[in-house]
Amino acid sequence: MTLPVACPTARPTHLEVVTEACRYIETQPRTPSLRSLADRARLSPWHFQRVFKAITGLSPKAYALAARAKRAEAGLAGQGTITDALYEAGFGSNGRFYETAPARLGMTPTTRRLGGAGAEIHFAVGQCNLGAILVARGPKGICAILLGDDPEQLLMQFQDRFPQAHLIGADTEFEALVARVVGFVQAPGLGLDLPLDLQGTVFQERVWRALRDIAPGQTVSYAELARRIGEPTAVRAVARACAANNLAVAIPCHRVVRSDGGLSGYRWGVERKKTLLALELDIRPN
């Protein structure tokens, strides 16, 4: 008589392990230790960290910091005190959060809480060969180059993020800067020698800086871009960083294509991506 063989319980995939870990991290008021996360996943700390970073593009600690910042930002939009929001987000002290808040939120927590109240942001909406364009500049440099079909929609998106900021419409000086940006968008191979205000995670900024090293008229695959930043298995995270880019053309995510050379999704529309690449090929030196 042949006895039935019990089917062993299938081990969770790495993606399932990391997804569960992310959900757990997001619910914890303090950053869990690497050992505790690895034990929950039934992996060694070294293996868990390697798998987590390959899938998310961040270390568990960096992910926890980003999750805390996100909770704090949500709390700052609420009705309680700023101190309450910071402690509920998991920051042990006001000082710790305020040290790094401007880099994460683009302004101090108080200003962010008030929808950008007091922050001066120059902006202008116009037209270029790719349709509507919105250019914005904060104290640290150009913080947005948005493209779209509807100028009013671009402006609404921008205003929704900073409803109480001191938005300054195009003055003479800023109009000259916008003209330079529009000229660059219409001929990206000429370059843009203006300060940019990058606001993203450490991983995103690594991707964005690597994008700026790609010469006009050239393209790379998402896999190649991941290799260039030393994270060959973080292809999906690289794609997400490209999609999070708020500085169209200045951070040239249009130069990233599929492994087969085909054009894939582009935040500003595949047709715009196609147009930008065609423009760069026309002016590329022989």
C-alpha positions as CSV (number, residue, x, y, z in Angstrom):
1,M,0.0,0.0,0.0
2,T,1.4,3.3,-1.0
3,L,1.0,6.1,1.5
4,P,0.2,9.6,0.3
5,V,3.0,12.0,0.3
6,A,2.3,15.2,2.2
7,C,2.8,18.3,0.1
8,P,5.2,20.6,1.9
9,T,4.0,24.1,2.5
10,A,5.3,26.3,-0.3
11,R,7.8,28.9,0.9
12,P,6.8,32.5,0.3
13,T,8.5,34.2,-2.6
14,H,11.0,37.0,-2.1
15,L,8.4,39.5,-3.3
16,E,5.9,38.2,-0.8
17,V,8.5,38.3,2.0
18,V,9.5,41.9,1.2
19,T,5.8,43.0,0.8
20,E,5.0,41.7,4.2
21,A,8.1,43.3,5.7
22,C,7.1,46.7,4.2
23,R,3.6,46.5,5.6
24,Y,5.1,45.6,9.0
25,I,7.6,48.5,8.9
26,E,4.9,51.0,7.9
27,T,2.8,50.1,11.1
28,Q,5.7,50.4,13.6
29,P,6.2,53.5,15.6
30,R,10.0,52.8,15.8
31,T,12.4,51.4,13.2
32,P,12.5,47.6,13.6
33,S,16.0,46.1,13.9
34,L,17.4,44.2,10.9
35,R,17.6,41.1,13.1
36,S,13.9,41.3,14.0
37,L,12.8,41.8,10.4
38,A,15.1,38.9,9.2
39,D,13.7,36.6,11.9
40,R,10.1,37.4,10.8
41,A,11.1,36.5,7.3
42,R,13.0,33.4,8.4
43,L,16.1,34.6,6.6
44,S,19.6,35.5,7.8
45,P,20.0,39.3,8.3
46,W,22.5,39.5,5.4
47,H,20.2,37.6,3.0
48,F,17.1,39.6,4.1
49,Q,18.9,42.9,3.6
50,R,20.1,41.8,0.1
51,V,16.7,40.7,-1.0
52,F,14.9,43.7,0.5
53,K,17.2,46.2,-1.3
54,A,17.0,44.3,-4.6
55,I,13.2,44.6,-4.7
56,T,12.7,48.0,-3.1
57,G,15.9,49.8,-4.0
58,L,16.3,50.8,-0.4
59,S,17.8,49.2,2.7
60,P,15.2,48.3,5.4
61,K,16.4,51.3,7.5
62,A,16.1,53.7,4.7
63,Y,12.6,52.4,3.9
64,A,11.6,52.8,7.5
65,L,12.8,56.4,7.5
66,A,10.9,57.1,4.3
67,A,7.7,55.5,5.9
68,R,8.1,57.7,9.0
69,A,8.5,60.8,6.9
70,K,5.4,59.9,4.9
71,R,3.4,59.4,8.2
72,A,4.7,62.8,9.5
73,E,3.7,64.6,6.3
74,A,0.2,63.1,6.5
75,G,0.1,64.1,10.2
76,L,1.2,67.6,9.4
77,A,-1.9,67.9,7.2
78,G,-4.1,67.1,10.1
79,Q,-5.5,69.1,13.0
80,G,-3.2,68.2,15.9
81,T,0.0,69.9,16.9
82,I,3.2,69.5,14.9
83,T,4.8,67.8,17.9
84,D,2.0,65.3,18.0
85,A,2.4,64.6,14.3
86,L,6.2,64.0,14.7
87,Y,5.9,61.6,17.6
88,E,3.0,59.7,16.1
89,A,5.1,59.3,13.0
90,G,7.9,57.7,15.1
91,F,10.4,60.5,15.4
92,G,12.0,60.4,18.8
93,S,12.4,64.2,19.0
94,N,11.5,67.3,17.2
95,G,15.1,68.1,16.5
96,R,15.8,64.8,14.7
97,F,12.9,65.5,12.3
98,Y,13.7,69.2,11.8
99,E,17.3,68.3,10.9
100,T,16.2,66.5,7.8
101,A,12.8,67.9,7.0
102,P,13.7,70.5,4.4
103,A,15.4,67.9,2.3
104,R,12.4,65.6,2.5
105,L,9.5,68.1,2.3
106,G,11.1,71.0,0.5
107,M,10.5,73.3,3.4
108,T,10.2,73.3,7.2
109,P,7.4,71.2,8.9
110,T,5.5,74.4,9.9
111,T,5.5,75.7,6.4
112,R,4.5,72.3,5.0
113,R,1.7,72.1,7.6
114,L,0.3,75.3,6.3
115,G,0.2,74.2,2.7
116,G,3.5,76.0,2.0
117,A,2.5,79.2,3.8
118,G,5.3,81.7,3.6
119,A,7.3,79.8,1.0
120,E,8.0,81.8,-2.1
121,I,7.7,79.8,-5.3
122,H,8.0,81.5,-8.7
123,F,6.1,79.7,-11.5
124,A,4.9,80.2,-15.0
125,V,2.7,78.2,-17.3
126,G,3.2,78.4,-21.1
127,Q,3.4,76.4,-24.3
128,C,6.3,74.6,-26.0
129,N,6.6,72.1,-28.8
130,L,5.5,69.3,-26.4
131,G,2.3,71.1,-25.3
132,A,1.7,72.8,-22.0
133,I,4.6,73.4,-19.6
134,L,4.8,74.6,-16.0
135,V,8.1,75.7,-14.6
136,A,8.6,76.5,-10.9
137,R,11.6,77.6,-8.9
138,G,12.1,77.6,-5.1
139,P,14.9,78.9,-3.1
140,K,17.2,76.0,-4.0
141,G,16.6,76.0,-7.7
142,I,14.1,74.7,-10.3
143,C,11.8,72.3,-8.4
144,A,9.3,71.4,-11.2
145,I,9.1,71.1,-15.0
146,L,5.7,69.6,-15.7
147,L,4.4,68.7,-19.1
148,G,0.8,68.0,-20.2
149,D,-2.0,68.8,-22.5
150,D,-4.0,71.2,-20.3
151,P,-2.3,74.3,-18.8
152,E,-5.0,74.7,-16.2
153,Q,-4.6,71.1,-15.1
154,L,-0.9,71.5,-14.6
155,L,-1.5,74.6,-12.5
156,M,-4.2,72.9,-10.4
157,Q,-1.8,70.0,-9.7
158,F,0.9,72.5,-8.6
159,Q,-1.5,74.6,-6.5
160,D,-2.9,71.5,-4.8
161,R,0.5,70.6,-3.4
162,F,1.2,74.0,-1.9
163,P,-2.2,75.8,-1.5
164,Q,-0.9,78.3,1.0
165,A,2.5,79.0,-0.6
166,H,3.3,82.5,-1.8
167,L,3.1,81.6,-5.5
168,I,4.6,84.4,-7.6
169,G,3.5,84.6,-11.2
170,A,6.0,85.2,-13.9
171,D,7.9,88.4,-13.5
172,T,10.4,89.8,-16.0
173,E,13.4,88.0,-14.4
174,F,11.6,84.7,-14.1
175,E,10.2,84.9,-17.7
176,A,13.8,85.0,-18.9
177,L,14.6,81.8,-16.9
178,V,11.4,80.1,-18.2
179,A,12.4,81.0,-21.8
180,R,15.8,79.2,-21.2
181,V,13.9,76.1,-19.9
182,V,11.5,76.1,-22.8
183,G,14.4,76.5,-25.2
184,F,16.1,73.6,-23.5
185,V,13.0,71.4,-23.7
186,Q,12.7,72.1,-27.4
187,A,16.4,71.3,-28.0
188,P,17.5,69.1,-25.0
189,G,20.9,68.4,-26.5
190,L,21.9,72.0,-25.8
191,G,21.9,71.3,-22.0
192,L,20.5,73.3,-19.1
193,D,23.0,75.1,-16.9
194,L,20.6,76.0,-14.0
195,P,20.5,74.7,-10.4
196,L,18.0,71.9,-9.9
197,D,16.2,71.3,-6.6
198,L,16.1,67.5,-6.4
199,Q,13.7,66.2,-3.8
200,G,13.6,62.4,-3.4
201,T,14.9,59.5,-1.5
202,V,18.6,58.7,-1.6
203,F,17.9,55.9,-4.1
204,Q,15.8,58.1,-6.3
205,E,18.5,60.8,-6.4
206,R,21.1,58.2,-7.3
207,V,19.0,57.2,-10.3
208,W,18.3,60.8,-11.3
209,R,22.0,61.7,-11.2
210,A,22.8,58.7,-13.3
211,L,20.2,59.8,-15.8
212,R,21.9,63.1,-16.2
213,D,25.1,61.3,-17.2
214,I,23.4,59.8,-20.3
215,A,24.4,61.9,-23.3
216,P,21.8,63.4,-25.6
217,G,20.9,61.0,-28.4
218,Q,21.8,58.0,-26.4
219,T,19.5,55.5,-24.6
220,V,19.9,52.9,-21.9
221,S,17.7,50.1,-20.7
222,Y,16.2,50.1,-17.2
223,A,18.5,47.1,-16.5
224,E,21.6,49.0,-17.7
225,L,20.7,52.0,-15.6
226,A,20.3,49.7,-12.5
227,R,23.8,48.3,-13.2
228,R,25.2,51.8,-13.5
229,I,24.2,52.7,-10.0
230,G,25.5,49.4,-8.7
231,E,22.1,47.9,-8.1
232,P,21.7,45.3,-10.9
233,T,18.7,43.6,-9.4
234,A,16.8,46.8,-8.6
235,V,15.3,47.3,-12.1
236,R,11.7,47.8,-10.9
237,A,12.9,50.3,-8.3
238,V,14.8,52.2,-11.0
239,A,11.6,52.3,-13.1
240,R,9.7,53.7,-10.2
241,A,12.3,56.4,-9.6
242,C,12.0,57.4,-13.3
243,A,8.2,57.7,-12.9
244,A,8.7,59.9,-9.7
245,N,10.7,62.5,-11.6
246,N,9.2,66.0,-11.4
247,L,11.8,67.7,-13.6
248,A,10.9,66.6,-17.2
249,V,13.8,66.6,-19.6
250,A,16.2,68.2,-17.1
251,I,16.3,64.7,-15.5
252,P,16.2,62.8,-18.8
253,C,14.1,59.7,-18.0
254,H,13.0,59.8,-21.6
255,R,16.4,58.3,-22.5
256,V,15.5,55.0,-20.7
257,V,14.0,52.3,-22.9
258,R,13.0,48.7,-22.7
259,S,15.7,46.0,-23.1
260,D,14.6,45.4,-26.7
261,G,14.9,49.1,-27.5
262,G,11.2,49.8,-27.5
263,L,9.6,52.8,-25.9
264,S,7.8,52.0,-22.7
265,G,5.7,54.1,-20.3
266,Y,6.7,57.7,-19.8
267,R,5.2,60.0,-17.1
268,W,4.7,62.7,-19.7
269,G,3.4,60.4,-22.5
270,V,5.1,58.0,-24.9
271,E,4.6,60.4,-27.8
272,R,6.5,63.1,-26.0
273,K,9.3,60.6,-25.3
274,K,9.4,59.7,-28.9
275,T,9.6,63.4,-29.9
276,L,12.4,64.2,-27.4
277,L,14.5,61.3,-28.6
278,A,14.0,62.3,-32.3
279,L,15.0,65.9,-31.4
280,E,18.2,64.6,-29.8
281,L,19.1,62.4,-32.7
282,D,18.7,65.3,-35.1
283,I,21.3,67.4,-33.2
284,R,23.7,64.6,-32.2
285,P,27.2,65.2,-33.5
286,N,28.3,62.9,-36.4
